[in-house]
Amino acid sequence: AKTALIDGVWSTVGSTNLDWRSFLHNQEVNAVVLGNDFGQRMRAAFEADLAASKQVTLAQWQQRSPVQRIKEQFGRLWQYWL
């Protein structure tokens, strides 16, 4: 799911990507919730995700394995449908 929180009170959760395919072809749905309580829960979830994430530097990205690069190229063949 994609999420957004604005000013701690306007929240959205849904499947919509910010690209033309999502807007024109896909059947996407988002829920918009107004409220401070829900906004606080959204912020807490985001902060928990951020704490569990790992930063990837440009140097690390450039040193990814040949197998990973092949997987990426294969995925690009299907990107229109993904």
C-alpha positions as CSV (number, residue, x, y, z in Angstrom):
1,A,0.0,0.0,0.0
2,K,1.0,3.6,-0.5
3,T,0.4,6.0,2.3
4,A,0.6,9.8,2.8
5,L,0.1,12.0,5.8
6,I,-0.3,15.8,5.6
7,D,-0.3,18.0,8.7
8,G,-0.9,15.0,10.9
9,V,-4.7,15.0,10.1
10,W,-5.1,14.2,6.4
11,S,-4.2,10.5,5.7
12,T,-4.5,8.4,2.6
13,V,-3.9,4.7,2.2
14,G,-4.3,2.8,-1.1
15,S,-2.9,1.1,-4.2
16,T,-2.5,4.1,-6.5
17,N,0.9,4.7,-8.0
18,L,1.8,8.2,-9.2
19,D,2.1,7.3,-12.9
20,W,0.0,7.5,-16.0
21,R,-0.7,3.8,-16.1
22,S,-2.3,3.8,-12.7
23,F,-4.4,6.9,-13.5
24,L,-5.5,5.8,-17.0
25,H,-5.6,2.0,-17.0
26,N,-5.5,0.4,-13.5
27,Q,-8.4,0.1,-11.2
28,E,-6.9,1.7,-8.1
29,V,-8.5,2.6,-4.8
30,N,-7.4,4.9,-1.9
31,A,-9.1,5.6,1.4
32,V,-8.8,9.2,2.8
33,V,-9.2,9.6,6.5
34,L,-9.4,13.0,8.3
35,G,-8.5,12.9,11.9
36,N,-5.7,13.5,14.4
37,D,-6.0,10.0,16.0
38,F,-5.6,8.1,12.8
39,G,-2.9,10.5,11.7
40,Q,-0.9,9.8,14.8
41,R,-1.2,6.0,14.1
42,M,0.0,6.6,10.6
43,R,3.0,8.6,11.8
44,A,3.9,5.9,14.3
45,A,3.7,3.2,11.6
46,F,5.9,5.3,9.3
47,E,8.5,5.9,12.1
48,A,8.5,2.2,12.9
49,D,9.1,1.3,9.2
50,L,11.9,3.9,9.0
51,A,13.6,2.5,12.1
52,A,13.5,-1.0,10.6
53,S,14.9,0.2,7.2
54,K,18.4,0.1,6.0
55,Q,20.1,2.9,4.1
56,V,21.6,2.0,0.8
57,T,24.4,4.2,-0.4
58,L,25.2,4.9,-4.1
59,A,28.4,2.9,-3.7
60,Q,26.5,-0.1,-2.3
61,W,24.0,0.1,-5.1
62,Q,26.7,0.3,-7.7
63,Q,28.4,-2.9,-6.2
64,R,25.3,-5.1,-6.4
65,S,25.9,-8.5,-7.8
66,P,25.6,-9.6,-11.4
67,V,22.7,-11.9,-10.5
68,Q,20.8,-8.9,-9.0
69,R,21.4,-6.9,-12.2
70,I,20.1,-9.7,-14.3
71,K,16.9,-9.9,-12.2
72,E,16.5,-6.1,-12.6
73,Q,16.8,-6.4,-16.4
74,F,14.3,-9.3,-16.5
75,G,11.9,-7.3,-14.4
76,R,12.1,-4.4,-16.8
77,L,10.8,-6.6,-19.6
78,W,7.6,-6.8,-17.6
79,Q,7.4,-3.3,-16.1
80,Y,4.4,-2.3,-18.2
81,W,2.3,-5.0,-16.6
82,L,3.8,-4.8,-13.1
